[in-house]
Every structure is written in structure tokens, then in C-alpha cells.
Amino acid sequence: MRPALLFLLAVGVTPPLAAQWRFSLAAGPAATAGHSRDSIDPDQPSILPDHPVNWVAGVARAHGAWRIGVEGHRITSDLAVRGVSASVVTRGALSAWGLGAELSHRVLVAAAGASLHAGAGAVYERWSFAVADGEARWRAAARASLELDLPLAGRWSALVRGEGVAGQSLFRESELPEGYRGQTGYRAALLLGVTLADNRR
């Protein structure tokens, strides 16, 4: 009886795992692939976003090794017809506002307090075209990420994030030139930023 009573008392007075709010700001460049391809031309050119840049503001709630977060982001991008030997680029032709949601898990903790999270989630983005007859459209995509937190001072940390996004082509079949077909669009980004953690429950 006594061991059971001691166990119940220990469980009763043990505080729950501390939850933590986390706010982040980050920005960085990305690389793209897919979206469309001309299978007739021997050079197999693609029409796709070119050198997009991301700005991201996010908030997340951590509990133990798990973290769930949401964010808003802004993307600006050129538009390119890219072949094996040459590219034609229209500067500043594309932009997007988007929302993202992600669940991540801490996979590594270093002695100095640095931590690495692996995550998966989705984004929903509204793309606009600064070219003739460019009609805005919404696109959804899946996303995976690796995020490294490096403690700076107090509640501040540096953020290094790599993410990959895969989803529907940005273009409709009816607006692509003859010979082009839509493909899955890919985006890989490297973001640098800062985070502020709030340990209050």
C-alpha cells in the first residue's frame, strides 16, 4: 500500500512538461524546378518561377520534443523560360502571399543548447502575375523541413532552416505554349532568421 501511495503522491506533485511559445522571423532565397516542360524541343525548356525570395513570420507552440506552428509568408520571383543552354528571364513577374502549417519533432540536441527539428506540413499560396493576362490563382503544396536553432542570448536564438515544397504546377494547361505540359512544381529554400521563445504557459 505504501509504495502505491508514494507513487501517486509523486505523480500528483510532478509539474507537467513546460510548454513554450516561439516567434520567428526569417528570409532567404530558393531554387525551383518543374512546373512545365516542352517535350518537343530538343532543348526541353521549362517555364517556371526563377530565383524566388521568401520572407516568413511564424508562431509555434512547443511541448516536449514536439512543435506545431503556423506562419505567413511573402514570395517574390522572376519568371523564366529555362533550357539546357539558355534562359529568358522576366524580372519581378511573380509574387505570392501564403500560409503554412507544420508539425515538427526534435531529433537532435547539442550540449550547447542547439537543437534540430524535422517537420512536415503544407502551404497554401495565392500567386499573382505582373504580366499581360496573368490571372491570380491559389496553389496548395506539401512541405518538409529541417530547422536548426542556435542560442544567442536570453530567449533569442538564430534560425537556420532548409525546406522543400512540392505541389501543383503554377500554370494552367490552357495558358502554356504548344508542346508544353504541366508538371509538379518544386521549391527548395534556405532561410536565415531569429526566434524569440516565451517560456510562460
C-alpha positions as CSV (number, residue, x, y, z in Angstrom):
1,M,0.0,0.0,0.0
2,R,2.8,2.4,0.9
3,P,4.7,2.2,-2.4
4,A,1.5,2.8,-4.3
5,L,0.7,5.8,-2.2
6,L,4.2,7.2,-2.7
7,F,3.8,6.8,-6.4
8,L,0.5,8.6,-6.5
9,L,1.9,11.5,-4.5
10,A,5.0,11.7,-6.8
11,V,2.8,11.9,-9.9
12,G,0.5,14.4,-8.3
13,V,3.2,16.9,-7.4
14,T,5.2,16.5,-10.6
15,P,4.7,19.5,-12.8
16,P,3.6,19.0,-16.4
17,L,6.1,19.4,-19.2
18,A,6.7,23.1,-19.8
19,A,5.1,24.4,-23.0
20,Q,6.8,27.2,-24.9
21,W,5.6,29.8,-27.4
22,R,8.1,30.6,-30.1
23,F,8.0,33.6,-32.5
24,S,10.3,33.7,-35.6
25,L,11.3,36.0,-38.5
26,A,13.3,34.6,-41.4
27,A,14.1,35.3,-45.1
28,G,16.1,33.6,-47.8
29,P,16.5,32.5,-51.4
30,A,15.1,29.5,-53.1
31,A,15.6,27.3,-56.2
32,T,12.8,25.9,-58.4
33,A,12.2,23.0,-60.8
34,G,9.3,21.5,-62.7
35,H,6.0,23.4,-63.3
36,S,6.1,22.9,-67.1
37,R,8.3,21.3,-69.8
38,D,8.4,21.3,-73.6
39,S,8.9,17.7,-74.7
40,I,9.1,18.5,-78.4
41,D,12.0,20.9,-78.3
42,P,15.3,19.1,-78.1
43,D,16.5,21.7,-75.5
44,Q,13.4,20.7,-73.4
45,P,12.9,24.2,-71.9
46,S,10.7,24.8,-68.8
47,I,8.6,27.8,-67.9
48,L,8.9,28.3,-64.1
49,P,9.4,30.7,-61.3
50,D,13.1,31.8,-61.1
51,H,15.1,32.7,-58.0
52,P,12.2,33.3,-55.6
53,V,12.9,35.0,-52.3
54,N,10.9,34.2,-49.2
55,W,10.0,36.4,-46.2
56,V,8.4,34.5,-43.3
57,A,6.8,35.4,-39.9
58,G,5.7,32.5,-37.7
59,V,4.5,31.4,-34.3
60,A,4.8,27.9,-32.9
61,R,3.9,26.1,-29.7
62,A,6.3,23.5,-28.4
63,H,5.5,20.8,-25.9
64,G,8.4,18.4,-25.1
65,A,10.0,17.3,-28.3
66,W,7.0,18.2,-30.4
67,R,6.3,21.6,-32.0
68,I,3.2,22.8,-34.0
69,G,3.3,26.1,-35.8
70,V,1.7,28.4,-38.3
71,E,3.2,31.1,-40.5
72,G,2.5,33.7,-43.1
73,H,5.0,34.3,-45.9
74,R,5.6,36.6,-48.9
75,I,7.4,35.4,-52.0
76,T,8.7,37.5,-54.9
77,S,10.1,35.8,-58.0
78,D,11.3,36.3,-61.6
79,L,9.7,34.2,-64.4
80,A,12.0,32.2,-66.7
81,V,11.9,30.1,-69.8
82,R,14.9,27.9,-68.9
83,G,16.6,25.5,-71.3
84,V,19.8,23.5,-71.1
85,S,21.8,26.1,-72.9
86,A,20.0,29.4,-72.3
87,S,17.3,31.2,-70.3
88,V,15.0,34.1,-70.9
89,V,14.0,35.9,-67.7
90,T,11.3,38.4,-66.9
91,R,12.3,40.2,-63.7
92,G,9.8,40.6,-60.9
93,A,7.0,38.9,-62.8
94,L,5.6,36.8,-59.9
95,S,4.6,37.3,-56.3
96,A,2.7,35.4,-53.7
97,W,1.2,35.6,-50.3
98,G,0.9,32.3,-48.4
99,L,0.0,30.5,-45.2
100,G,1.7,27.4,-43.8
101,A,1.1,24.9,-41.0
102,E,3.7,22.4,-39.8
103,L,4.2,19.7,-37.2
104,S,7.8,19.0,-36.2
105,H,9.8,16.8,-33.8
106,R,13.1,17.5,-32.2
107,V,15.6,14.9,-33.5
108,L,18.9,16.3,-32.0
109,V,20.0,18.4,-29.0
110,A,23.6,19.6,-28.6
111,A,25.4,20.3,-25.3
112,A,25.5,24.0,-26.1
113,G,21.7,24.1,-26.4
114,A,21.4,23.9,-30.2
115,S,18.5,21.8,-31.4
116,L,17.4,20.3,-34.7
117,H,13.8,19.7,-35.7
118,A,12.4,17.7,-38.6
119,G,9.0,18.8,-39.8
120,A,6.2,18.1,-42.3
121,G,3.2,20.2,-43.3
122,A,1.5,22.1,-46.1
123,V,1.3,25.6,-47.6
124,Y,-1.5,27.5,-49.4
125,E,-0.4,30.3,-51.6
126,R,-2.1,33.0,-53.8
127,W,0.2,33.7,-56.8
128,S,-0.1,36.9,-58.8
129,F,1.4,37.7,-62.3
130,A,2.7,41.1,-63.3
131,V,2.4,40.2,-67.0
132,A,-0.4,40.5,-69.6
133,D,-3.4,38.2,-68.9
134,G,-1.8,36.9,-65.8
135,E,-4.7,35.8,-63.6
136,A,-4.1,35.2,-59.9
137,R,-4.6,31.7,-58.6
138,W,-4.3,29.6,-55.4
139,R,-2.0,26.7,-55.1
140,A,-1.6,24.1,-52.3
141,A,1.6,22.1,-51.7
142,A,3.2,19.7,-49.3
143,R,6.3,20.8,-47.4
144,A,9.2,19.1,-45.4
145,S,11.8,20.9,-43.4
146,L,14.9,20.7,-41.2
147,E,15.3,23.6,-38.7
148,L,18.3,24.4,-36.6
149,D,18.1,26.7,-33.5
150,L,21.3,28.2,-32.3
151,P,21.1,30.0,-28.9
152,L,22.3,33.6,-28.9
153,A,21.4,35.4,-25.6
154,G,18.5,35.1,-23.2
155,R,15.4,34.0,-25.1
156,W,16.9,34.8,-28.5
157,S,18.1,32.2,-31.0
158,A,19.5,32.2,-34.5
159,L,17.5,30.2,-37.0
160,V,18.8,28.2,-40.0
161,R,16.0,26.4,-41.9
162,G,16.0,24.3,-45.1
163,E,12.7,23.3,-46.6
164,G,11.4,21.6,-49.7
165,V,8.0,22.2,-51.2
166,A,6.2,20.1,-53.8
167,G,2.8,20.8,-55.4
168,Q,0.6,21.6,-58.4
169,S,2.1,23.4,-61.3
170,L,1.7,27.2,-61.2
171,F,0.4,27.2,-64.7
172,R,-2.8,26.0,-66.3
173,E,-2.6,23.8,-69.4
174,S,-4.6,26.3,-71.4
175,E,-2.1,29.1,-70.9
176,L,1.1,27.1,-71.8
177,P,2.5,27.3,-75.3
178,E,2.1,24.5,-77.7
179,G,4.2,21.5,-76.8
180,Y,4.4,22.4,-73.1
181,R,2.8,20.2,-70.4
182,G,2.3,21.0,-66.7
183,Q,4.5,19.2,-64.1
184,T,4.7,19.0,-60.4
185,G,6.4,22.2,-59.1
186,Y,9.3,22.0,-56.7
187,R,10.9,24.7,-54.5
188,A,13.9,24.3,-52.2
189,A,14.7,27.2,-49.8
190,L,17.3,28.2,-47.3
191,L,16.1,30.7,-44.7
192,L,18.1,32.6,-42.0
193,G,16.5,34.4,-39.2
194,V,15.9,34.9,-35.4
195,T,13.5,33.4,-32.9
196,L,12.2,34.6,-29.6
197,A,11.0,32.0,-27.1
198,D,8.4,32.7,-24.3
199,N,8.5,30.0,-21.6
200,R,5.3,31.1,-19.9
201,R,2.5,28.6,-20.0
